[in-house]
């Protein structure tokens, strides 16, 4: 769930929210994409 100014603006699973390319997607890109995972791999986000 994504809340903006006291209103729910998006909801769904992690995959669904990424697929919507909305606020959750933008937040995810700025916070996590390209960072190493615990196993040493680097997470890649496919935006197709």
HELIX and SHEET records of a PDB file:
HELIX    1   1 UNK A   14  UNK A   20  1                                   7    
HELIX    2   2 UNK A   23  UNK A   31  1                                   9    
SHEET    1   A 2 UNK A   2  UNK A   4  0                                        
SHEET    2   A 2 UNK A   7  UNK A  10 -1                                        
END                                                                             
